[in-house]
Amino acid sequence: MTGAYKDNQEDWMTVCFKYLLFVFNFLFWVGGAAVLGVGIWTLLEKSDYLSLLASSTFAVSTYILILAGGLVVVTGFLGCCAVIREQKSCLSTYFFCLLFIFLIELVAGVLAYVYYQKLSEELKQHLNQTMTENYSQTGKEAISLAVDRLQQDFKCCGSNNSHDWTMSVYISSKQAEGRVVPDSCCKTITPHCGRRDHPSNVYKVEGGCITKLEKFLADHLLVIGAVGIGVACMQICGMVFTCCLYKRIKMDPY
């Protein structure tokens, strides 16, 4: 009777670990879809701003996040198959997939954290130079569109203030046609509205576009970090459940 009770207890624990792993896989799949969604949304909706950054760290972090999210979605199905089939080889593969994704997310998290620390300094050093030297120049169309969108989306003018444009290559050229700021600085855009630099006509935001873009990117980095940490914690739980189920199957003599 004691042996039968022990066998029943072991069977109950195996079933328990299977259901826990099923629940984990569902949460893991949802988390992976969220990671993938955040990464794709960042690239599709805000990719213009990436051309204004001096380094590619932010973009690399986002691409790694998309890769991790895609792998999570695929691995979620693999986990379900491993649980259903109860094969040690499948469980081993699933475990190492979780570990690989965990390491990828760890790299993305470290990159995001490092970039978060130097974000403010990078923008102060490079944004003004990028805007004044590259705006409306041949071969720099992507930067010009990014600057126009930045100023309109965030209702700002210039990297620090509208007077930054006085040092611009564009404003100093005949192409400006008498403008003192680009038309995208205007509260209501009309042809040549940038000829009048007045608070009633153009945006006068304290701190300029630097503070606006810095807050936007910092918020995105926090979202990337929070989502990554959440999914990573679920992966640790999944690896523990996988090891427990693997051990129960390994103990089964049949």
C-alpha positions as a printed NumPy array, in Angstrom:
array([[  0.   ,   0.   ,   0.   ],
       [  2.886,   2.319,   0.81 ],
       [  4.411,   1.75 ,  -2.628],
       [  1.085,   2.419,  -4.374],
       [  0.592,   5.606,  -2.356],
       [  4.071,   6.757,  -3.331],
       [  3.388,   6.054,  -7.008],
       [  0.102,   7.987,  -6.85 ],
       [  1.854,  10.879,  -5.173],
       [  4.525,  10.92 ,  -7.889],
       [  1.848,  10.769, -10.601],
       [  0.015,  13.658,  -8.956],
       [  3.189,  15.746,  -8.841],
       [  3.93 ,  15.016, -12.493],
       [  0.427,  16.104, -13.51 ],
       [  0.792,  19.21 , -11.333],
       [  4.053,  20.203, -13.041],
       [  2.474,  19.588, -16.457],
       [ -0.425,  21.935, -15.734],
       [  1.908,  24.556, -14.262],
       [  4.022,  24.374, -17.404],
       [  0.888,  24.7  , -19.571],
       [ -0.176,  27.832, -17.668],
       [  3.339,  29.201, -17.9  ],
       [  3.429,  28.612, -21.662],
       [  0.231,  30.578, -22.128],
       [  1.565,  33.499, -20.08 ],
       [  4.92 ,  33.165, -21.821],
       [  3.261,  33.298, -25.246],
       [  1.25 ,  36.4  , -24.268],
       [  4.415,  38.024, -22.909],
       [  6.29 ,  37.211, -26.099],
       [  3.525,  38.728, -28.212],
       [  3.723,  41.872, -26.033],
       [  7.513,  42.074, -26.472],
       [  7.159,  41.606, -30.222],
       [  4.406,  44.218, -30.39 ],
       [  6.379,  46.83 , -28.441],
       [  9.437,  46.302, -30.635],
       [  7.546,  46.499, -33.945],
       [  5.525,  49.523, -32.791],
       [  8.726,  51.347, -31.814],
       [ 10.296,  50.739, -35.224],
       [  7.226,  51.441, -37.357],
       [  5.8  ,  54.441, -35.54 ],
       [  8.931,  56.152, -34.248],
       [ 11.671,  55.037, -36.628],
       [ 12.066,  58.591, -37.988],
       [ 13.558,  59.752, -34.708],
       [ 16.248,  57.059, -34.806],
       [ 18.032,  58.931, -37.612],
       [ 18.574,  61.841, -35.211],
       [ 20.586,  59.735, -32.776],
       [ 24.362,  59.571, -32.923],
       [ 24.554,  55.89 , -31.974],
       [ 22.531,  52.866, -33.045],
       [ 22.189,  51.441, -29.519],
       [ 18.495,  52.258, -29.257],
       [ 17.746,  50.643, -32.623],
       [ 19.864,  47.575, -31.788],
       [ 18.023,  47.128, -28.482],
       [ 14.72 ,  47.293, -30.33 ],
       [ 15.803,  44.752, -32.981],
       [ 17.006,  42.37 , -30.258],
       [ 13.655,  42.794, -28.515],
       [ 11.796,  41.889, -31.722],
       [ 14.033,  38.828, -32.19 ],
       [ 13.413,  37.721, -28.606],
       [  9.654,  38.28 , -28.945],
       [  9.495,  36.214, -32.132],
       [ 11.464,  33.398, -30.534],
       [  9.203,  33.494, -27.483],
       [  6.074,  33.077, -29.62 ],
       [  7.589,  30.08 , -31.45 ],
       [  9.022,  28.573, -28.269],
       [  5.625,  28.748, -26.563],
       [  4.253,  26.219, -29.06 ],
       [  7.36 ,  24.065, -28.651],
       [  6.764,  24.051, -24.887],
       [  3.205,  22.803, -25.304],
       [  4.386,  19.986, -27.554],
       [  7.113,  19.067, -25.055],
       [  4.586,  18.864, -22.204],
       [  2.082,  16.81 , -24.2  ],
       [  4.651,  14.303, -25.48 ],
       [  6.506,  14.058, -22.152],
       [  9.769,  13.296, -23.915],
       [ 13.007,  14.225, -22.2  ],
       [ 14.6  ,  15.279, -25.506],
       [ 11.768,  17.755, -26.201],
       [ 11.938,  19.12 , -22.667],
       [ 15.711,  19.539, -22.954],
       [ 15.339,  21.428, -26.234],
       [ 12.645,  23.606, -24.704],
       [ 14.818,  24.358, -21.668],
       [ 17.793,  25.452, -23.773],
       [ 15.513,  27.597, -25.95 ],
       [ 14.296,  29.38 , -22.821],
       [ 17.861,  29.858, -21.659],
       [ 18.921,  31.247, -25.054],
       [ 16.026,  33.723, -25.13 ],
       [ 16.792,  34.734, -21.548],
       [ 20.383,  35.561, -22.537],
       [ 19.18 ,  37.568, -25.557],
       [ 16.839,  39.612, -23.379],
       [ 19.62 ,  40.1  , -20.861],
       [ 21.81 ,  41.612, -23.595],
       [ 18.961,  43.877, -24.731],
       [ 18.329,  44.949, -21.143],
       [ 21.992,  45.796, -20.547],
       [ 22.153,  47.808, -23.789],
       [ 18.964,  49.687, -22.899],
       [ 20.263,  50.459, -19.394],
       [ 23.664,  51.67 , -20.649],
       [ 22.033,  53.829, -23.316],
       [ 19.566,  55.226, -20.773],
       [ 22.508,  56.474, -18.708],
       [ 24.161,  58.354, -21.584],
       [ 21.03 ,  59.41 , -23.483],
       [ 20.91 ,  62.989, -22.168],
       [ 24.571,  63.681, -22.886],
       [ 24.352,  62.251, -26.404],
       [ 21.367,  64.402, -27.315],
       [ 23.002,  67.555, -25.937],
       [ 26.154,  66.915, -27.939],
       [ 24.723,  65.763, -31.248],
       [ 21.102,  66.821, -31.788],
       [ 21.808,  70.526, -32.337],
       [ 24.655,  69.713, -34.734],
       [ 22.501,  67.217, -36.635],
       [ 19.635,  69.683, -37.   ],
       [ 21.665,  72.753, -37.986],
       [ 24.127,  71.046, -40.342],
       [ 21.964,  68.433, -42.071],
       [ 18.476,  69.907, -42.287],
       [ 17.264,  70.305, -45.872],
       [ 20.632,  69.279, -47.298],
       [ 21.108,  67.026, -50.314],
       [ 21.224,  63.368, -49.323],
       [ 19.874,  64.129, -45.831],
       [ 16.174,  63.896, -46.668],
       [ 15.507,  61.343, -43.909],
       [ 16.958,  63.68 , -41.282],
       [ 14.953,  66.625, -42.655],
       [ 11.71 ,  64.638, -42.415],
       [ 12.652,  63.458, -38.919],
       [ 13.322,  67.039, -37.757],
       [ 10.03 ,  68.28 , -39.217],
       [  8.097,  65.47 , -37.577],
       [  9.932,  65.974, -34.285],
       [  9.065,  69.675, -34.157],
       [  5.442,  69.093, -35.088],
       [  4.823,  66.043, -32.895],
       [  6.411,  67.546, -29.806],
       [  5.455,  71.163, -30.53 ],
       [  9.018,  72.427, -30.204],
       [ 11.456,  74.477, -32.271],
       [ 15.214,  73.978, -32.333],
       [ 17.302,  71.675, -30.196],
       [ 17.356,  74.092, -27.223],
       [ 15.203,  76.956, -28.539],
       [ 14.207,  78.573, -31.813],
       [ 17.354,  80.753, -31.874],
       [ 19.432,  77.64 , -32.575],
       [ 18.249,  77.863, -36.18 ],
       [ 20.163,  81.123, -36.724],
       [ 23.314,  78.983, -36.991],
       [ 21.698,  76.566, -39.445],
       [ 23.175,  75.951, -42.884],
       [ 19.635,  75.922, -44.26 ],
       [ 18.593,  79.283, -42.766],
       [ 21.823,  80.883, -44.014],
       [ 21.206,  79.69 , -47.573],
       [ 19.056,  81.177, -50.347],
       [ 16.881,  78.077, -50.101],
       [ 15.377,  79.43 , -46.876],
       [ 13.869,  82.403, -48.77 ],
       [ 14.012,  84.699, -45.777],
       [ 12.885,  82.179, -43.151],
       [ 14.372,  82.443, -39.665],
       [ 13.09 ,  78.974, -38.687],
       [ 11.77 ,  76.027, -40.735],
       [  8.044,  76.039, -41.413],
       [  7.677,  72.954, -39.183],
       [  8.277,  75.252, -36.19 ],
       [  5.01 ,  77.025, -36.857],
       [  1.919,  76.371, -34.77 ],
       [ -0.103,  76.483, -37.981],
       [  1.949,  75.51 , -40.995],
       [  1.511,  77.683, -44.069],
       [  3.979,  78.418, -46.897],
       [  6.866,  80.599, -45.628],
       [  5.352,  80.881, -42.134],
       [  8.873,  80.442, -40.753],
       [  9.757,  84.018, -41.727],
       [  8.334,  85.298, -38.45 ],
       [  9.959,  84.077, -35.244],
       [  7.377,  85.154, -32.704],
       [  5.732,  83.22 , -29.818],
       [  2.342,  83.709, -31.438],
       [  3.608,  82.011, -34.596],
       [  6.238,  79.414, -33.593],
       [  6.648,  77.056, -30.667],
       [  8.663,  78.459, -27.764],
       [  9.155,  75.453, -25.504],
       [ 11.485,  75.655, -22.544],
       [ 14.34 ,  73.213, -23.111],
       [ 13.529,  72.86 , -26.804],
       [ 13.269,  69.571, -28.655],
       [ 16.101,  67.984, -26.654],
       [ 14.022,  67.684, -23.48 ],
       [ 11.009,  66.41 , -25.433],
       [ 12.942,  63.756, -27.353],
       [ 14.913,  62.751, -24.275],
       [ 11.728,  62.126, -22.281],
       [ 10.18 ,  60.2  , -25.165],
       [ 13.191,  57.912, -25.624],
       [ 13.658,  57.461, -21.877],
       [ 10.017,  56.416, -21.5  ],
       [ 10.424,  53.907, -24.329],
       [ 13.577,  52.479, -22.789],
       [ 11.725,  52.025, -19.495],
       [  8.887,  50.214, -21.292],
       [ 11.398,  47.982, -23.106],
       [ 13.149,  47.259, -19.813],
       [  9.932,  46.553, -17.889],
       [  8.543,  44.203, -20.545],
       [ 11.901,  42.443, -20.867],
       [ 12.24 ,  41.94 , -17.103],
       [  8.676,  40.632, -16.852],
       [  9.185,  38.053, -19.581],
       [ 12.617,  37.111, -18.186],
       [ 11.062,  36.376, -14.773],
       [  8.495,  34.138, -16.441],
       [ 11.315,  32.351, -18.264],
       [ 13.059,  31.57 , -14.978],
       [  9.816,  30.05 , -13.666],
       [  9.456,  28.091, -16.896],
       [ 12.976,  26.71 , -16.647],
       [ 12.321,  25.612, -13.053],
       [  9.047,  23.874, -14.016],
       [ 10.763,  22.24 , -17.009],
       [ 13.566,  20.878, -14.829],
       [ 11.042,  19.529, -12.307],
       [  8.969,  17.801, -14.994],
       [ 12.126,  16.457, -16.634],
       [ 13.178,  14.998, -13.303],
       [  9.783,  13.327, -12.748],
       [  9.906,  11.749, -16.214],
       [ 13.488,  10.667, -15.686],
       [ 12.47 ,   8.914, -12.459],
       [  9.706,   7.005, -14.258],
       [ 11.075,   3.489, -15.003],
       [  8.681,   3.054, -17.935]])
